[in-house]
Amino acid sequence: MNHTSSRHLSDYARVHTNDSDVVILSLYGIFASYHCLNRGRTYRPPHRALPAHIASGLVEVALYYGGWQCSLAAVAACWTHSFTSLMLVRELPNGHAWHTRPTYQAGSFLRVGMMALAYVTQDPMDYHDAVMPLHGFVYTRALLFLFGVMGPHSTLKSNINLREGYSLAVFGAALIAVSHCSSPWAVPLYLAMVSLLGILSRCASQVPRNVPVRRPIVVLINTLGTIGIHHSQDERKAPPIGNLRGDRLGEFLMDLISTKVSWILSRECHR
């Protein structure tokens, strides 16, 4: 096939592993509806990389699920999304930094290489594997809602603001997304990258600040720091979430589920 062509894939069907178009696209639809309900308001403070990050992600999803082959446009969208992700998570206050940042960073680095491979091979499965980790975004939101409904507190707002809940949601979502890849080595490779980046972050944060800048190790630390591969030991407080209009629906669903479960348990106990 011509690598520079962006013609539509009419000669063969898109491939799947354990991923479902219905589930994935439904989650994107739910999140889009939530965003519209909030009239475009978000909890994230303004960041110069955010518009490019959102646009590139939308382009990737549109190109892949629109049935187009892996083109230069897909590579550009993937790399833009990955590099802007590194910029956004550099100062991410949500969750525990030593867990959430390596989780995001490993996915970004992994996808850069996978998308380049997909473009070179023009193999539909390679393209599929390069796109799947992208869906960690919507899986995170789904898991965060599920953890919010589960507890331990009685309100959704209290639960989704727990650092532990956000960290678990990000990591669990990444594992689900990466598990859609065809290779049995995808998840072990991803976990190894998360661990390596976490170790680098911890070691980098322990380097004394008074070391001369000319030392090679300091040059390396500063280089890693530009993409967030080190962090302060002091975690910044994340802005509280759960106050937007769309979150009221979540609180309503949680109350509805809790009330229904309590009623069923009460009925069964009094039989």
Helices and strands as residue ranges (DSSP letters): H 21-37, H 50-65, H 72-89, H 97-121, H 124-131, G 132-135, H 136-150, H 156-160, H 163-178, H 186-205, H 216-226, H 245-269
